[in-house]
Structures are given as structure tokens and as C-alpha cells.
Amino acid sequence: MLAPAITNALTIDVEDYFQVSAFAPHIRREDWDARECRVEANVDRILALLAACDTRATFFTLGWVAERYPQLVHRIVAGGHELASHGYGHQRASELSREELWQDVSRAKKLLEDLSGRAVHGYRAPSFSIGTGNLWAFDVLARAGHRYSSSIYPIRHDHYGMPDAPRFAYRLDNGMLEVPVTTLRLLDRNLPSSGGGYFRLLPYALSRWMIGRVNRQDREAAVFYFHPWELDTGQPRIPGIGAKTRFRHYVNIPRMERRLGALLRDFRWGRMDDIFLRRVEVSAYAPA
């Protein structure tokens, strides 16, 4: 094994290709039902890969997807994975009022729990859209009954990010746990090191080194994330998108499944709730 015997958290944001926030100016929400849905087949590919590697993960699942594919929810739970919430309609938390966020997260949580018969403890905001301007969102999540969130990415990015946030799991004033996506601290800057487009863009050896360094040097579990559409070479191309959006979305998708297989072999992986709710003692630090 390439890293110390630390169990890292493997997470999947269950949404379809046409629900990506960067595509919102090009695809109307009202047209989602008319689009070719590919999420069920893509999640089934992921479930098969995880089963072959005897790995458990956390699936942050959109209520919109669960409502249309209830059997997919059942298969996630039957595979021994954690079912968590990605909200209902993939709207950025930063673009919603308190009441609108409450309606979204409470609807999604009830739907997922009714379908699975399991308590849903975790939540991840679409596009990591909780930051300095809407920290009140954590009180909405606590009111809905969530025990932890993984909604902050402590980096600088043109669409999201809270670079001054703690890099590792911490308690909020309301008792909830926030578990940020993992970064590497280098030259007084947080560098993205744990999934998504960065994992597809960077050489695999570099991603492996960064996660291994977090395990070895920080002695912390990494939080890795990806989306089902990132394995899907056959997804329809969206016309009219800008060059940067097109590059970010489609770069190295044909290599993604092979890289994931290597990642599963090179590190130990588990569910968010097992790692952070039951095993990790965290500091009482909370952001101002």
C-alpha cells in the first residue's frame, strides 16, 4: 500500500450531466425531464467498481434523481453505502433564501429517508456553495436534522471556495460537523487535491502523491469526490458552452474509470459517517 493505514472518505455527488451548475445558463431547469438521463447506468457502473474492490462510499444524492430512480437508491443502500443528501434541485445554497434552502433540503431529506428506510445524516451543497456569505445555511441544515455537512472547499475558485476555512473536520457552533473537501497546504496556499475535474486534469501520480501526503504528513483522512457523469464518454455534448467550461467538464473523461480503479487499490476508503461521525475526534473550532 502506498499510504499509511488511514481510511479516507470516498464520496460521489449523484447528479446527471445536464444538472451541472456551469451548464445552467444553457439548459433550463424546466427542460430536465426532456433530457436523456444517464445517471442510473453511470451509478450502476460505480457500484460494480466498488463491489469489485470491496469498498464502501457515501453517495450525496439529489432528491430529483432519487424521486425518478427509487430503485437506484435501494441499490446504493443494499451495497452497504451511505446515502446522503445533495439537496433536491441542485440549486446553489448561495442563491437561495433561508426559506428556499429549508424547503429544498427538508424535501430531499424526507424523500431519501422514505425511499431508503434509513436516516440521512450528511449533506453536501451543490457546487460547494456554502461560504462566508451564507454561513447561516448550517443552521438550516441542523434544523432539518443533518448531523454533518461537506459543503466547503477551502480553496480559491471562480465559482466557489472559502480559502480561510479549516482544512479538516471541525465542529460548528450549532453542534454540526463540517467536513471540508481535502486540500494540500503548500507555499502558504491550499491546493485542490481530492477529486472532480482536478483529478481528471492532473497526472494520476500527482493526485496519488497529494492524497498520500495528507495521510502521512497531516495524519488526516482525505475526502475525495467525483460525479457519475465523469465516467460517461457517451454523454451528449452541450452546444454553445464556453471553451473553459467545455474543457473543465470533458477533460480526460475516457481515463477516469481506470484512474478510479488505481485510486481504490492504492488507498483505503470508507463512508463519511463511519470515518467522521464515529471515529474522528475533531476540534471545537468554528468559523466566525
N, C-alpha and C positions, 0 to 999 in steps of 0.2 A: 504494500500500500504506500502511496506517495505522500501521505499526510499523517499526522498523529491520529489516534483513535478518537476523534471528535465526531459526533454525529451532526451533520449540517441539515438545514431545512430545505427541502425541495418543494417548490410551490408552482402551481400552474394557474394562470388567470384565464378562466374559461369564458371566452368570448369568440365571436366569429370575425372573419377578416373585414367585413363591412361595418363593424362596430368600433373600429379603431378611431380614437379621438381625432387623429390627424386627417381622417377621411370625412369628418363631419361636414366641412364646407361643400363636399362633393356628393354626399349620399344623405338624402333626407331620412330622418327617423321614421317618417310615415311610410317609407318605401322598404323598410327592413324585411317585412313579411314577403315581399315580392322577389327578394334576392335568393339566389341559390345558397342554401345553408349547408355548410361543410363541417360544422363544429362537432357533430356527433361522430362522424367517421374519424376525424382527427383525434378526438379524445380517446376513442377506442384504440387507436394506434399507440397512444401514450400508455394506456392501461396495459396493453400487451407488452410493451417495452418494460414497464415497471414490474410486471409479474415475472418476466423472464429474468430480471435482475433481483427478484425478491426484495423490492424496495417499496416503501410506503411514502406517501406525499400528501400535501394539502392542496385541495382544489378550490380556489376562490372563484365561485361560480355565479354568473349573472342570473338573477331571477328570470329575466326574459328568456334565457336559454333553458333553464330548468322547467319553466312552465310549458315549453313546447316539446321538451325531450325528457319527460319524467323518468323513463327507463334508464337514461344516461345517469341520472342522479343515483338510481338504485345500483347501477354497476360500479360507480365510484365508491359507494359505501360498502358494497359487497366485497370489493377488492381490499378492504382494510384501510382505506384512505380517509383523511379528514375532509369533511365537507364544510367549507367556509363561504362567506358572502363577499361578492364583488358589487353589491348593490343590485337594484333591479334593472335600471335602464341605461347603464353606462354613461351617466351624466357626471361631469366633474363636480366634486363636492364644493370646489371654489366658485362654481357658477350657480349654486343653489342657496336659497334662504334656509334658515333653520327648519321651518315647517316643511319645505320641499325635501330637504335631506331626511327629515324624520319619516315622511311618507315613503320615500324611496327605500331606506334601509329597513324600516319596520315591515314593509311589504315583502321585501326579499327574504328577510329572516324567517317570517312566518311561513312563506311558501316553501323554502328549503327544509324547514323543520317538519312541515306537514308531509312533504314528499318522502323524506328520509326516515322519519321517526326518531331523529337524533337531535340533540341540542346543537345549535350553531354558535360557537364561541368567537370565531375570528371574522374579521372584516378587512378588506383592502379597498381603499378608494380608487376609482378609475383614474389612471394616469398619475397616481401618487399625488392627488390633488388636495391634500391637507398640508398647510404650511403656516407661516407666521400670520397671514391674513385671516385665517379661519380656524384657529385652534379651538374655538367653541364647538367644532364638529365632534370632538371627543366626548363632550357631554351628551350630544345627541346619540352617539354610539352606546354610551353607558346606559342611557335611558332605554334604549332598545334591547338591552340585555347582553351586549357583547362584552367579552372579558378581555380581548386583546385586539389590537389593530396592527396592520403592517402597511401603513399608508404614507410614510415619509421616506423620501430618498434624500439623504444628506449630501447632495451634490449641487453644482450649478448647472442648470439646463434651461433651454429656451422655453420649455413647456411646463416644467415642474422643478421642484427641488427646494430644500431647506438646508443649506450647507453648514449652518451653525448648530444644527441639531446633534444630539449624541449619536455616535456611530453604532452603538449596540443597545440591546433591550433595556428599557427603563420604565419605571412606574410614573404614571401621571397623577396629578393631584386628586383626581376622581377615583383612583384605585385601578384603573385600566392599565394594561401593559401595552406600550408601543414597541414594536419590533421592526426597526428600520431595515430596508434592503441594504446588503453589505457593501461597504466601500473599503478601499485600501488607502491608508494615510501615507502620503509620500510628498516630500518637499512642501510641507505645510498646506497640503491640499488633499481633499477627499477625491479619490478616483473611482469611477464605477467599475465594479469587479464581479458582478454577480448576476449576469443574465441579460435577457432581452436582446436588442439589436447589438449591444456591445459584445455579447458572446458570439454572435454571428460574424461580426466585423473583425474582431481581434483573432490572431492565431490561437489555436486551442492551447498550445504550450504556455502562452502568456496568461490566459484565463486560469489554467491549472495552477500556475505559479502564484497568482494573486490569491486564489482561494486557499492554497496551501500556506501562504504566508500569514493570512488571517488566523488560520488554525494554529500555526507554530508560534508566531510572534505575539499575537494578541490573545491566544488561547481562548478564542471565541468560536462559536458555531456561525458559519456563514448562512445567509438567506439568499437562495438562488431562485430566480423566477423566469418563466417563459410562457408563451401563448400557444395554443394548439395550431393556429394558422402559420406559425413559424416553421412547421414541418411540411407544409402543404404546397408542393410545387405546382399543383394543378389549379390553385385558386384563381378566380377571374381577375384580370388586371383592371384597375380602376383608371379610366381615362381622365385627362385634364389635371392630374396632380402635379405639383412642382417637382423639380429634379431632386431636391433634398428629401422630400417626403418619399418619393419613389425609391431612392437609394436606401433610406432607413428601413423601409418596410420590406424590400425584396432582397437585400444583400445576403448572399450565401445561404438562402433557404435550402438549396439542394444538399448542403453539407450539415444541416442542423441535426438530423436524426443520428448520423454517425458520431457527431461530437457529443451528443447527449449520451449515447452508449458508452463512450470513453469516460465521460464525467461520472456516470453511475458506477463504473468499475474502479475509478481512481480515488473515490471518496466514499465515506459512509453518509447515508441520507435517511431522513425520517420526517415525521409530521411536525408541523409547527406546535400543535398543542402538547405533544409528548415532550418536545425539547424545551419549550419556553414556559408553559403553564405548570409543568410537573417537575422539571429537573433543574432549571436555571434560577439561581438567586440573582436578582438584579438590584441596582442602586435605586435609591429613593429620589434621584434627580428628576425634576420635571421642568420643562421649558417655561420661561416667564410668559 
